[in-house]
Amino acid sequence: MRLIRTVTCVSWLLSASLVTLVSAQTAKPPTAVSLIIRADDIGMSHSVNMAMQKLVSTGMPVSVSVLFVCPWYQEAVEILKQHPN
């Protein structure tokens, strides 16, 4: 059950995220691209925060926005403090 919930949360997070391809600028050839995952509205629930924690622990580049008017925002802030890059 927990695995299903985690997979559902990660799927929701990724589908709700804006995935942006950014062309590389410096030492890479002009055809190379980088993937940055944009995650909006973390802090809205514990499950979204846990999915975000799993995502940032992979080391993939992410851009995040936090909903500070939601009850789980403090947990989201703590997760992001643990992964400053």
C-alpha positions as CSV (number, residue, x, y, z in Angstrom):
1,M,0.0,0.0,0.0
2,R,2.8,2.4,0.9
3,L,4.6,1.7,-2.4
4,I,1.4,2.4,-4.3
5,R,0.9,5.7,-2.4
6,T,4.5,6.7,-3.0
7,V,4.3,5.9,-6.7
8,T,1.1,7.8,-7.0
9,C,2.6,10.8,-5.2
10,V,5.7,10.8,-7.4
11,S,3.5,10.4,-10.5
12,W,1.3,13.3,-9.4
13,L,4.3,15.4,-8.6
14,L,5.9,14.8,-12.0
15,S,2.7,15.3,-13.9
16,A,2.0,18.5,-12.0
17,S,5.5,19.7,-12.6
18,L,6.5,21.8,-15.5
19,V,9.4,20.0,-17.2
20,T,11.6,22.4,-19.1
21,L,14.3,21.6,-21.5
22,V,17.0,24.3,-21.3
23,S,19.7,24.4,-24.0
24,A,23.2,24.2,-22.7
25,Q,25.3,27.2,-23.0
26,T,29.0,26.7,-22.3
27,A,31.2,23.7,-22.9
28,K,28.6,21.5,-24.4
29,P,27.8,21.3,-28.1
30,P,24.8,23.3,-29.3
31,T,22.7,20.2,-29.7
32,A,23.0,19.2,-26.0
33,V,20.2,19.9,-23.7
34,S,19.7,19.8,-19.9
35,L,16.6,18.7,-18.1
36,I,15.3,20.8,-15.1
37,I,12.2,19.5,-13.3
38,R,9.9,22.3,-12.1
39,A,7.8,21.3,-9.0
40,D,5.0,23.6,-7.9
41,D,3.1,23.8,-4.7
42,I,5.1,21.6,-2.3
43,G,3.9,22.1,1.2
44,M,0.3,21.4,0.3
45,S,0.4,17.9,1.8
46,H,2.7,15.5,3.5
47,S,2.6,13.0,0.5
48,V,3.7,15.8,-1.9
49,N,6.6,16.7,0.4
50,M,7.7,13.1,0.6
51,A,7.6,12.7,-3.2
52,M,9.7,15.9,-3.4
53,Q,12.2,14.6,-0.9
54,K,12.6,11.5,-3.0
55,L,13.1,13.6,-6.1
56,V,15.7,15.9,-4.7
57,S,17.6,13.1,-3.1
58,T,18.2,11.7,-6.7
59,G,20.5,14.7,-7.4
60,M,18.5,15.7,-10.5
61,P,18.2,19.5,-11.0
62,V,14.9,20.8,-9.7
63,S,13.2,24.2,-9.4
64,V,10.6,24.3,-6.6
65,S,7.9,26.7,-5.3
66,V,6.5,26.3,-1.8
67,L,2.9,27.1,-0.8
68,F,3.4,29.0,2.5
69,V,-0.4,29.2,3.2
70,C,-0.7,25.4,3.5
71,P,-0.3,23.3,6.7
72,W,2.7,21.3,5.5
73,Y,4.9,24.2,4.4
74,Q,7.3,24.0,7.3
75,E,8.1,20.4,6.5
76,A,8.7,21.4,2.9
77,V,11.1,24.1,4.1
78,E,13.0,21.6,6.2
79,I,13.3,19.2,3.2
80,L,14.7,22.0,1.1
81,K,17.1,23.0,3.8
82,Q,18.5,19.5,3.7
83,H,19.1,19.8,0.0
84,P,20.2,23.3,-0.7
85,N,21.5,22.6,-4.2
